[in-house]
Amino acid sequence: MIQRIWTGHRSVVIGVSGLALVAIAAAGLLVVVRPGGTGQASATPSATPGATESAIASPLLPNLLTPLPSPSDAPSASATPGPDWVYSDLDGALAPPDLAHRLPMAIMVDDNRAARPQSGFSSASIVYQAPADGGEDRYVMVFQEGTATDIGPVRSARPYFVYWAAEYKALYGHFGGDVKALQQVIPANLNNIYNMDDLKGGSCPYHRIATRAMPHNAYTNSAALITCVKKMGYPATYQNLPVRTFKDDSPPSQRPATQSIWVPYRTGLVSYIFDQATDSYLRLVGGHYQTDPANGQQVKARNVIVLFQSVTTDSVTEPGHNRPVVANVGTGKAIVFLEGQAIVGTWKKASNTALTRLYDSSGAEIPLVRGEIFIQSVPIGTAVTYKAG
């Protein structure tokens, strides 16, 4: 079996025999790394029938050798577009006109094990996952055309998540935050986000549930958020910012049968299985399909984007705390997964408020498939892995 490991620095091809790893130069797939370039790895298929492409993360090797469930085992749901539907700003999906241009709402969501399963995933337009304090990670779910009856557990702000929310001039929902986010980043970006901090007079949309312990029990929902947007005098619609480029689905005959992706985090392995029939990736956490308890739907992505970003720590701004710093402004390596394909390229975010854009090895912007986008920010050197076929 031929394996590919991508760490954000380079692509390596290895052979796998049991748990032993042996570097190879051929045997079905030739990988060429261009030093000094974008880090794009090009592959020349072998003439041997049945050769496949894949990758493994060595710290999680036993998990990755365990077959993932079949996509047919996952629950599904679909909606039929109406004749007057238009394209949404954030994810390019068709939606009723009153929803397609709604003000984006970016809500911080917990990923502590006690917080799972979280609510709201299946209704978000864009979901970011990135490292957070104590070796954990955290999400920000960005909602536009989707409506969620539950979102949470809601947690605190971090500076790099504020910068992602600023890309869309979104409402930014959170429960407090670290010192840098609350005292420096949010005040400096009040023209770029619409702040709704429960701990600073913004408790309007939030409530606590009795079935979970604090701090993993703060929730909100789309209806409450929309009501509070109006109450706070925030705009109801998208503020005419730049948008990404989108494309329609390719014909089913042009899509591969499947593709598997593994993205390791300290708190568990996130994986995706491509479903040819729906042109979507079914999301798994810890090897189990992720179901949104808000509506019972399988969590899916139409696009999975991995951003390799520098992660350091700041122990100076807030003495007694070693806060993570994700460098999400600038440029770096990226992998864009869509329609069962992997495009290795580059991400660029020119400023704190600029839209993160994605480019292939030729410098052309990568058009995304219309629909939900999952953005996985991982430290440079993380062994993000994938298998086609």
C-alpha positions in Angstrom: 0.0 0.0 0.0 1.3 3.5 -0.9 1.0 6.1 1.8 1.3 9.9 1.7 2.1 12.1 4.8 1.7 15.8 4.4 3.0 17.9 7.3 2.8 21.4 5.9 6.5 21.4 5.2 6.8 18.6 2.6 5.1 15.5 1.2 6.7 12.1 1.8 5.8 8.8 0.3 6.2 5.7 2.4 5.4 2.0 2.2 3.5 0.4 5.0 4.0 -3.2 6.2 2.2 -3.9 9.4 3.4 -1.0 11.6 6.8 -0.6 10.1 7.4 2.4 7.9 9.9 2.2 5.0 10.7 5.2 2.7 10.4 4.4 -1.0 10.9 6.3 -4.3 8.5 4.4 -6.5 6.1 1.4 -6.4 2.9 3.0 -7.6 3.3 6.7 -6.9 6.1 9.1 -7.5 6.0 12.3 -5.3 8.0 15.3 -6.4 8.6 18.1 -3.9 9.7 21.4 -5.3 12.2 23.1 -2.9 11.6 26.8 -2.5 8.2 26.7 -4.2 4.7 26.3 -2.7 5.4 22.9 -1.4 3.1 21.4 -4.1 3.5 17.6 -4.4 2.8 16.2 -7.8 2.1 12.5 -8.3 2.7 10.3 -11.3 0.4 7.2 -11.1 1.9 3.8 -11.6 0.9 1.7 -14.5 0.1 -1.0 -11.9 -3.7 -1.5 -11.7 -5.3 -0.8 -8.3 -2.6 1.5 -7.0 -4.0 3.9 -4.4 -2.9 7.1 -2.8 -3.1 7.6 1.0 -1.4 9.0 4.0 -0.9 8.3 7.7 -0.2 10.2 10.9 2.3 8.2 12.8 1.1 9.1 16.4 -2.3 7.8 15.4 -1.3 4.9 13.2 -3.4 2.2 14.9 -6.5 4.4 14.5 -5.8 5.1 10.9 -5.3 1.4 10.1 -8.8 0.7 11.4 -11.3 1.0 8.5 -13.8 3.9 8.8 -17.5 3.2 8.6 -19.3 3.1 5.3 -21.0 6.4 4.2 -24.2 4.4 3.8 -24.3 4.0 7.6 -24.7 7.7 8.2 -28.0 9.6 8.6 -28.8 12.1 5.8 -31.1 15.0 5.0 -31.7 17.1 1.9 -33.6 20.2 0.9 -35.1 21.0 -2.5 -34.2 24.6 -3.7 -37.1 26.8 -4.6 -37.4 28.7 -7.9 -36.5 32.1 -6.3 -33.5 30.9 -4.3 -30.2 32.8 -4.7 -26.6 32.1 -3.8 -25.5 32.7 -0.2 -22.5 35.0 0.4 -20.4 32.8 2.7 -20.7 29.3 1.2 -22.2 29.9 -2.2 -25.2 27.6 -1.4 -28.7 28.2 -2.8 -31.0 29.6 -0.2 -34.2 31.8 0.1 -33.4 35.5 -0.6 -34.1 36.5 3.0 -31.5 34.0 4.3 -28.8 34.1 1.7 -27.6 37.6 2.6 -28.3 37.5 6.4 -25.8 38.9 8.8 -23.2 36.2 9.5 -23.1 35.1 13.2 -19.8 33.6 14.4 -20.3 31.7 17.7 -17.4 30.3 19.8 -18.0 26.6 20.6 -16.3 24.3 23.1 -14.5 21.1 22.2 -13.8 19.8 25.6 -14.8 16.1 25.8 -17.5 17.1 28.3 -18.9 19.4 25.7 -19.5 16.7 23.1 -21.7 16.3 21.1 -22.0 20.0 20.3 -25.0 21.5 18.6 -25.2 23.6 15.5 -22.6 22.0 13.2 -25.1 20.9 10.5 -26.6 24.4 10.1 -23.4 26.5 9.9 -22.0 27.8 6.6 -18.4 27.8 7.8 -16.8 26.0 10.7 -13.3 26.7 11.9 -11.4 24.3 14.3 -8.1 25.4 15.8 -5.8 24.7 18.7 -6.7 26.3 22.0 -5.5 26.3 25.7 -4.3 23.2 27.5 -3.7 21.1 24.4 -7.4 21.3 23.5 -9.0 22.9 20.5 -12.0 25.1 19.9 -14.5 25.9 17.1 -16.1 29.0 15.7 -19.3 28.2 13.8 -20.3 30.9 11.3 -24.0 30.9 10.4 -25.7 32.7 7.5 -28.5 30.9 5.6 -28.7 28.0 8.1 -31.0 28.1 11.1 -30.1 26.2 14.3 -32.4 25.4 17.2 -29.4 24.9 19.5 -25.8 26.2 19.2 -23.2 25.4 21.8 -21.8 25.0 24.3 -20.7 28.6 23.8 -17.2 29.4 25.1 -14.7 32.3 25.3 -12.9 34.3 22.7 -9.4 34.0 21.4 -7.7 36.6 19.2 -7.3 34.5 16.1 -10.9 33.5 16.1 -11.8 37.2 16.3 -9.7 37.7 13.1 -11.6 34.9 11.4 -15.0 36.5 12.4 -13.7 39.8 11.1 -13.4 38.3 7.6 -17.2 38.5 7.3 -17.9 41.5 9.6 -19.9 38.9 11.6 -21.7 39.1 14.9 -19.1 37.5 17.3 -20.8 35.5 20.1 -18.7 34.4 23.1 -18.6 34.1 26.9 -15.7 36.3 27.8 -12.2 35.5 26.6 -8.5 35.8 27.4 -7.0 39.2 28.3 -5.6 39.9 24.9 -8.9 39.2 23.1 -11.0 41.2 25.6 -8.6 44.2 26.2 -6.8 44.5 22.9 -8.1 42.6 19.9 -11.9 43.0 20.3 -11.7 46.7 21.2 -9.5 47.3 18.1 -11.9 45.5 15.9 -15.3 46.9 16.9 -15.7 48.3 13.4 -15.0 44.8 12.0 -17.2 42.6 14.2 -20.5 43.0 16.0 -19.6 42.0 19.5 -22.0 39.9 21.7 -20.1 38.9 24.9 -22.3 37.4 27.6 -20.0 38.6 30.3 -20.0 42.2 29.0 -23.7 43.0 28.8 -24.5 40.8 25.8 -26.3 38.1 27.6 -29.4 38.6 25.5 -29.2 35.4 23.3 -27.7 33.0 25.8 -29.0 30.6 28.3 -27.7 27.7 30.4 -29.0 24.1 30.3 -29.4 21.9 33.4 -28.1 18.7 31.8 -24.4 19.8 31.7 -22.0 21.3 34.2 -20.5 24.7 33.9 -18.7 25.9 31.9 -20.0 23.5 29.2 -23.7 24.4 29.5 -24.0 27.8 27.8 -26.2 27.7 24.7 -27.9 29.9 22.2 -29.9 29.5 18.9 -30.5 31.3 15.7 -33.9 32.8 16.7 -32.4 34.3 19.9 -29.4 35.7 18.0 -31.5 37.3 15.4 -33.7 38.9 18.0 -30.7 40.2 19.9 -29.0 41.5 16.7 -32.1 43.8 16.2 -32.1 44.7 19.9 -28.5 45.8 19.8 -29.0 47.8 16.7 -26.7 45.6 14.6 -27.4 45.3 10.8 -29.5 42.4 9.6 -27.7 41.7 6.4 -24.2 41.0 5.1 -22.1 44.1 4.8 -21.1 43.7 1.1 -17.6 42.3 1.9 -15.6 40.2 -0.6 -16.6 36.6 -1.1 -14.9 33.4 -2.2 -15.2 31.8 -5.6 -17.6 28.9 -5.9 -18.5 26.3 -8.6 -21.3 23.9 -9.2 -21.0 20.1 -8.6 -19.2 18.0 -11.2 -21.2 15.1 -12.7 -21.2 12.0 -10.5 -19.3 10.1 -13.1 -16.3 12.5 -12.7 -16.1 12.0 -8.9 -14.0 9.3 -7.3 -15.7 6.5 -5.5 -14.4 7.6 -2.1 -11.7 9.5 -0.2 -10.7 9.4 3.4 -9.1 12.2 5.4 -7.5 12.2 8.8 -6.7 15.4 10.8 -5.2 14.8 14.2 -5.8 17.1 17.2 -4.7 16.6 20.8 -8.3 15.8 21.9 -9.0 13.3 19.2 -8.9 12.4 15.5 -11.1 14.2 13.1 -11.8 12.4 9.9 -13.9 12.7 6.8 -15.3 10.2 4.3 -16.2 11.4 0.8 -19.7 10.3 -0.4 -19.8 10.2 -4.2 -23.6 10.3 -4.4 -24.0 13.6 -2.5 -20.6 15.1 -3.4 -20.1 15.7 0.4 -17.7 14.6 3.1 -19.2 12.9 6.1 -17.5 14.0 9.3 -16.3 11.7 12.1 -14.8 12.5 15.5 -12.8 9.7 17.2 -13.9 7.3 14.5 -17.6 7.8 15.0 -20.0 9.7 12.7 -20.8 13.1 14.1 -24.5 13.8 14.5 -25.8 17.2 15.3 -28.1 16.8 18.4 -30.0 20.0 17.4 -31.7 18.2 14.5 -30.3 14.6 14.4 -28.5 15.2 11.1 -25.2 13.8 10.0 -22.5 16.5 10.0 -21.3 17.0 6.5 -18.8 19.3 4.6 -18.8 20.1 1.0 -15.3 21.4 1.3 -12.6 20.5 3.8 -9.7 23.0 4.0 -6.6 22.3 6.1 -4.5 25.4 7.0 -1.0 24.7 8.3 -0.3 27.6 10.6 2.4 28.5 13.1 1.2 27.9 16.7 3.2 29.5 19.6 2.3 30.5 23.1 2.1 33.8 25.0 2.9 33.8 28.7 3.5 37.5 29.0 0.2 39.2 28.2 -1.6 37.3 30.9 0.7 36.2 33.7 -0.1 32.7 35.0 -1.5 31.6 31.6 0.3 30.2 28.6 -2.1 31.3 25.8 -1.9 29.8 22.3 -1.2 32.1 19.4 -2.3 30.9 16.0 -0.7 32.9 13.2 -3.7 33.0 10.8 -2.6 36.3 9.1 0.0 35.9 6.4 0.6 32.9 4.1 1.3 29.2 4.4 0.6 25.8 3.1 -2.9 24.5 2.6 -4.8 21.4 1.3 -8.2 21.8 -0.2 -10.3 18.7 -0.3 -13.4 18.8 -2.6 -15.2 16.3 -4.8 -12.9 13.6 -3.6 -9.8 15.4 -4.8 -6.9 16.9 -2.8 -5.4 20.2 -4.0 -2.1 21.1 -2.3 -1.6 24.9 -2.4 -1.3 28.0 -0.4 -3.5 30.1 2.0 -3.2 33.9 2.2 -4.8 36.3 4.6 -3.4 39.8 4.0 -4.6 41.5 7.2 -6.6 40.9 10.3 -9.8 41.6 8.4 -9.0 40.2 5.0 -10.7 37.1 3.7 -8.5 34.0 3.8 -8.0 32.9 0.2 -6.8 29.7 -1.3 -4.5 29.3 -4.3 -3.2 26.3 -6.3 0.4 25.7 -7.3 0.0 27.9 -10.4 -1.2 30.8 -8.3 -4.8 30.6 -9.4 -7.6 30.9 -6.8 -9.2 27.6 -6.0 -13.0 27.6 -6.5 -14.9 25.8 -3.8 -18.0 23.6 -4.2 -21.2 25.3 -3.1 -22.0 24.4 0.4 -20.7 24.0 3.9 -17.0 24.7 4.5 -14.9 23.1 7.3 -11.6 24.8 7.9 -9.1 22.8 10.0 -6.2 24.9 11.3 -3.4 22.8 12.5 0.2 23.5 13.6 2.9 23.3 10.9 4.3 19.8 11.0 1.0 18.1 11.7 0.7 14.8 9.8 -2.6 15.4 7.9 -3.3 12.3 5.9 -5.6 11.1 3.2 -6.4 8.2 1.0 -8.2 8.1 -2.3 -9.9 5.2 -4.0 
